[in-house]
Amino acid sequence: MNPVDEMSMGTESQESTPLVVVPRDQEIRLTFRRKLCFAIGGATTALPQTVIGFFLSIFLLEVAEVQPLYVSVIVFAGRGWDAITDPLVGYLCSRTYSKRFGQLRPWLLFSLVPVAASYTALWVVPTQLSSQEGKFVYYLIVYCLYQTSLTAYHVPYTSLTMHLSTKRSERDSATAYRMATELASTLLASISQGAIISAMVNKPECDDGVEDKPWLEDERKAYLTGAIVIGAVAAVAGLITFIGVKEQAGVRIPKPLSMVKGLKFVMKHKPYQHLTMFFLFSWLASQVVASNFSLYVEYVIELRGKFQNFVIALLVCAVIAMPFWQLFSVKFGKKTTFVCGAAFLFPGLFALLYLTNDMIPWMYVLACVAGLSTAVTYLIPWSMLPDCIDDAEVEFGERREPLFYAFFVFFQKFAIGVALGLSTVALQVFGGYETGKCQQPESVNLTLRILLSAPPMILNLIAFWFLWKYPISTARAVATRKTLSERGAHVDS
């Protein structure tokens, strides 16, 4: 019988699935291979999302030559579509069960091809659609298809964290593996995309006034080549996770809720409200920087084609810092770890107001310092989410991690979209950005300097406030695990 035949959608399959409580003396620690196979699946989202975060804005504006206003609408419409698909996928995951593959793994398998195909199509320039309206419709449709496909993978993948082990310490360890892999994937995506563009494109310093631009076709081919490579690697990474990870017995599969009831269920949990707002603003701060950094390097400090070097320096430092922050969080707590790590970002953001192209060594220093903050932005919010889900189970007596993860994924993608959308609006409205021009008005330079400094600092301060309001301390998490253990639930210390 094939996987589709074995997969059912409804309460009958859910109710027929027995709850197996794993005794403490029978629990098995996750092996390195199992953690690694799980972590590799993070590349399926990290690779394409990294390229979108760093390159999509400049691709649509400079290569596809889409007007900034249309770019903003495309991105905001994609976020509006996500508001529907993310909770919908979480709801459908809670109603899906395959006797052979479990509740979540079938989603991983069947979403891989759509993710790779839609991502590749996003980097195609439809030359037969010469009008701005035609390009707008094409990229809007493809972008929504890509976001839908990614949601169908990302929500069940992140929910799989809770199905790996009954031990919180093992889940935290698997999350650290995943975050390290996602950072490494971010580094790989930045290097490979930048290398492909540099190798295939020989673009002059400035092409204003030149009507025939032969290098533009080379740029289009380069971006498409990079998309094919990234899409293929992302699909293989997801397949490795599907093959190498099993859903552990002993995880509760409760009776499904309707989507509206599911939304009410997760949002009535106060700690989850604070955690999602903290995650939204902290991730939004990082994405404002990421989505504008390539334009900043090209127009403000006039180092065209060199921005990937600074990104590589940032990500290398972030990957190196990840194990340190993981150990730091064990000793001092997750909230303290985030505040200490994020504090490194503020001097670097302030310095972006004044950097010039004769201060290149300082650019690398600032990039490395920013990497220390990037590591905690990746690690801490996702490692706090399982604690929040455990707390909700104690409060409500039910465990519905796909719904919790679905809205978390939504806020992550929402932050990327808002950063791209608002940035392009600001460039056109306040900066007077001209599509296809390499010499921009001085107002564009000023707008970019402000975008990369003031908004991220303000957003991080707001994130700090929500983090301060977040009530689940280390002591409360330990008490929660004890309560669940006494109830005979699946969570252990």
Residue pairs with C-beta under 8 A, 6 or more apart in sequence:
1 100
3 98
3 100
3 101
3 106
3 109
6 98
6 99
6 100
6 101
7 96
7 97
7 98
7 101
7 106
8 96
8 97
8 98
9 92
9 95
9 96
10 95
10 256
11 95
11 255
11 256
13 97
14 94
14 95
14 97
14 253
14 254
14 255
14 256
15 255
17 97
17 253
19 250
19 252
19 253
20 249
20 250
21 250
21 488
21 489
21 490
22 166
22 248
22 249
22 250
22 490
24 485
24 492
27 165
27 166
27 167
27 492
29 165
29 167
29 170
30 164
30 165
30 170
30 173
30 174
33 244
34 164
34 244
34 245
34 246
35 173
35 174
35 177
36 177
36 244
37 240
37 241
37 243
37 244
37 245
38 160
38 161
38 164
38 174
38 177
38 178
38 241
38 244
38 245
39 174
39 177
39 178
39 180
39 181
40 181
40 237
40 240
40 241
40 244
41 108
41 157
41 160
41 178
41 237
41 238
41 240
41 241
41 242
41 245
42 157
42 178
42 179
42 181
42 182
42 185
42 237
43 181
43 182
43 185
43 188
43 233
43 234
43 237
43 238
44 112
44 115
44 153
44 154
44 157
44 234
44 235
44 237
44 238
44 241
45 150
45 153
45 154
45 157
45 182
45 234
46 181
46 182
46 183
46 185
46 186
46 189
47 185
47 186
47 188
47 189
47 230
47 233
47 234
47 237
48 115
48 119
48 146
48 150
48 189
48 230
48 231
48 234
49 150
49 416
50 185
50 186
50 189
50 190
51 189
51 190
51 193
51 226
51 227
51 230
52 122
52 416
53 287
53 290
53 291
53 416
53 419
53 420
54 190
54 193
54 290
54 291
54 293
54 294
54 307
54 308
54 311
55 193
55 223
55 294
56 122
56 291
56 420
57 71
57 291
57 292
57 294
57 295
57 420
57 423
57 424
58 294
58 295
58 298
59 123
59 223
60 66
60 71
60 74
60 139
61 68
61 71
61 424
61 433
61 435
62 219
62 435
62 436
63 125
63 216
63 219
63 220
63 223
64 125
64 135
64 139
65 135
65 435
65 436
66 74
66 132
66 135
66 136
66 139
66 435
67 132
67 428
67 435
68 424
68 425
68 427
68 428
68 433
68 435
69 424
69 425
69 428
70 132
70 135
70 136
71 420
71 421
71 424
72 420
72 421
72 422
72 424
72 425
73 136
73 140
73 421
74 136
74 139
74 140
74 143
75 143
75 417
75 418
75 420
75 421
75 424
76 417
76 418
76 421
77 140
77 143
77 144
78 140
78 143
78 144
78 147
78 417
79 413
79 414
79 417
79 418
79 421
81 144
81 147
81 148
82 147
82 151
82 410
82 413
82 414
82 417
83 410
83 414
85 147
85 148
85 151
86 151
86 155
86 406
86 407
86 409
86 410
86 413
87 259
87 262
87 263
87 403
87 406
87 407
87 410
88 259
89 107
89 151
89 152
89 155
89 156
89 406
90 155
90 159
90 262
90 402
90 403
90 404
90 405
90 406
90 407
91 256
91 257
91 258
91 259
91 262
91 402
91 403
91 406
93 103
93 104
93 107
93 155
93 156
93 159
93 402
93 406
94 254
94 256
94 257
94 262
94 400
94 402
94 403
95 256
96 103
96 104
96 106
96 107
97 103
97 253
98 105
98 106
101 109
102 163
102 246
102 247
103 163
103 247
103 253
104 156
104 157
104 159
104 160
104 163
104 247
104 402
105 156
105 160
105 242
105 245
105 246
105 247
107 152
107 153
107 155
107 156
108 153
108 156
108 157
108 160
108 238
108 241
108 242
109 239
109 242
110 152
111 149
111 150
111 152
111 153
111 238
112 153
112 234
112 235
112 238
112 239
112 242
113 235
114 145
114 148
114 149
114 152
115 146
115 149
115 150
115 152
115 153
115 231
115 234
115 235
115 238
116 231
116 232
116 234
116 235
117 149
117 231
118 142
118 145
118 146
118 148
118 149
119 146
119 149
119 227
119 230
119 231
119 234
120 224
120 227
120 228
120 231
121 142
121 145
121 146
122 139
122 142
122 143
122 146
122 227
123 223
123 224
123 226
123 227
124 142
124 224
124 227
125 220
126 134
126 135
126 138
129 135
129 137
129 138
147 413
150 413
151 409
151 413
153 238
154 409
155 402
155 405
155 406
155 409
156 402
157 238
157 241
158 382
158 405
158 408
158 409
159 401
159 402
159 405
159 406
160 241
160 245
160 247
161 171
161 174
161 175
161 178
161 385
161 386
161 401
161 405
162 171
162 251
162 386
162 389
162 399
162 401
163 247
163 248
163 251
164 170
164 171
164 174
164 245
164 247
164 248
165 171
165 174
165 248
166 248
166 250
166 251
166 490
166 491
166 492
167 491
167 492
167 493
168 386
168 387
168 390
168 477
168 481
168 491
168 492
168 493
169 493
171 386
172 383
172 386
175 379
175 382
175 383
175 386
176 322
176 323
176 326
176 379
176 383
178 382
179 322
179 375
179 378
179 379
179 382
179 383
180 319
180 322
180 323
182 378
183 315
183 318
183 319
183 322
183 374
183 375
183 378
184 319
185 237
186 315
186 318
187 312
187 315
187 316
187 319
189 230
190 308
190 311
190 312
190 315
191 308
191 312
192 226
192 229
192 230
193 226
193 230
193 308
194 307
194 308
194 309
194 311
194 312
195 308
196 222
196 225
196 226
196 229
197 219
197 222
197 223
197 226
197 305
198 305
199 222
200 218
200 219
200 221
200 222
200 225
201 215
201 218
201 219
201 222
202 215
202 218
203 215
203 218
203 219
203 304
203 305
204 215
205 304
205 438
206 438
206 439
207 213
207 215
207 438
208 437
208 438
208 439
250 490
251 399
251 490
252 398
252 399
252 489
252 490
254 398
254 399
254 400
257 265
257 400
257 403
262 400
262 403
263 403
263 407
265 396
265 398
265 400
265 403
266 272
266 392
266 400
266 403
266 404
266 407
267 273
267 407
269 388
269 391
269 392
269 395
269 396
270 471
271 388
271 391
271 392
271 470
271 471
271 472
272 388
272 392
272 404
274 466
274 467
274 469
274 470
274 471
275 381
275 384
275 385
275 388
275 466
275 470
276 407
276 408
276 411
277 463
277 466
278 381
278 463
278 466
278 467
278 470
279 381
279 408
279 411
279 412
279 463
280 411
280 414
280 415
280 463
281 459
281 460
281 462
281 463
281 466
282 338
282 342
282 377
282 381
282 459
282 460
282 463
283 377
283 381
283 411
283 412
283 415
283 416
284 415
284 418
284 419
284 459
285 345
285 455
285 456
285 457
285 459
285 460
285 463
286 374
286 377
286 456
287 415
287 416
287 418
287 419
287 420
288 419
288 422
288 423
288 451
288 452
288 455
288 456
288 459
289 349
289 370
289 452
289 456
290 419
291 416
291 419
291 420
291 423
292 419
292 423
292 448
292 451
292 452
293 307
293 310
293 311
293 452
294 307
295 427
295 448
296 307
296 352
296 448
296 449
296 451
296 452
297 303
297 304
297 306
297 307
297 310
298 304
298 305
298 307
298 438
299 440
299 444
299 445
299 448
300 355
300 445
300 448
300 449
301 355
301 356
301 357
301 363
302 357
303 357
303 360
304 438
310 363
310 364
310 367
311 367
313 364
313 367
313 368
313 371
314 367
314 368
314 370
314 371
314 374
315 371
315 374
316 368
316 371
317 367
317 368
317 369
317 370
317 371
317 372
317 375
318 371
318 372
318 374
318 375
318 378
319 371
319 375
320 371
321 341
321 371
321 372
321 375
322 375
322 378
322 379
325 337
325 341
325 375
325 376
325 379
325 380
326 379
328 337
328 340
329 336
329 337
329 379
329 380
329 383
332 340
333 473
333 474
334 380
334 383
334 384
334 474
335 467
335 468
335 470
335 473
337 376
337 380
338 376
338 377
338 380
338 381
338 467
339 464
339 467
340 376
341 372
341 373
341 375
341 376
341 377
341 380
342 373
342 376
342 377
342 460
342 463
342 464
343 373
344 369
344 370
344 372
344 373
345 369
345 370
345 373
345 456
345 460
346 457
346 460
347 366
347 369
348 366
348 367
348 369
348 370
349 452
349 453
349 456
349 457
350 453
350 457
351 362
351 366
352 366
352 449
352 452
352 453
353 449
353 450
353 453
355 362
355 363
355 366
382 408
384 470
384 472
385 404
385 405
385 408
387 472
387 477
387 480
388 404
388 472
389 399
389 401
389 404
390 477
390 480
390 481
390 484
390 491
391 472
391 476
391 477
391 480
392 398
392 399
392 400
392 404
393 399
393 484
393 489
393 491
394 480
394 483
394 484
399 489
423 451
424 433
426 447
426 451
427 433
427 444
427 447
427 448
430 443
430 447
431 440
431 441
431 443
431 444
431 446
431 447
431 448
432 440
432 441
432 443
432 444
433 440
433 441
433 444
434 440
434 441
472 480
478 493
480 491
481 491
481 492
481 493
482 493
484 490
484 491
485 491
485 492
485 493
